[in-house]
Amino acid sequence: MIPISILRAAGLTDRQVLKVLELMEAEKKNTRREKNRIAKQNQRSRQQKTDDTNAPEIHQQKQRSGQRKSADSQPKKDDTNVEITQQFENFWKSYPKRGGASNPKKPAREKFIRAVTMGVSPVEIIAAARRYHEIERSSGRDGTKFIPQATRWLNEQRWNDYPGTNGAELPLGVHIKADTPEWNAWCGYLRQHGKRTPPTDKSGGWRFDTLWPPI
């Protein structure tokens, strides 16, 4: 800043000196603002370069994080396979037997898993198999070669032919009529293990866990 004495020596009046000082102060402020603007611009430029350099790594980190969250939110494959396998075993117990005729289990399991993974409810399949078992037992065909293999039954989507009670799951177990070989086998098994034999219900039988008692 120019000293006031020099301005007065130049012959300026007090008002002119004051005006020069104001202009010099304003110029000084403008200079500071310009320096600040340039400094901020340089800082933004350096930050942008840093962001551009780190962008691929940040994107990869976000992708990995998203994949972990997606994996955590989905059921584990092993747990799903175990659940489907258990459901198939319930189906296999519910499906009527073929006596001495062949009924391969492995291809039936593959057909069952395929149907479930395609969106068919396993509860619907199992309930239909139980109802089909009830019908075939009542007709006397249960345990004979006239029962189709479970693989064929599943492949033809026969669960649609035995919807049960409006798609609701049927009661667990198998209803066995009194005075049948299955009934007598169960009663003998219960007496052997010191248990009471069941009474007959309104349908003239009783619902047991399986068609035949444990060996």
Secondary structure, DSSP 8 states (H G I E B T S, - for coil): ---HHHHHHTT--HHHHHHHHHHHHHHHHHHHHHHHHHHHHHHHHHHHHHHHHHHHHHHHHHHHHHHHHHHHHS--HHHHHHHHHHHHHHHHHHS---TTS---HHHHHHHHHHHHHTT--HHHHHHHHHHHHHHHHHHT-TTSTTS--HHHHHHTTGGGG--TBTTB---SSEEEETTSHHHHHHHHHHHHTT-------TTSEEEESSSS---
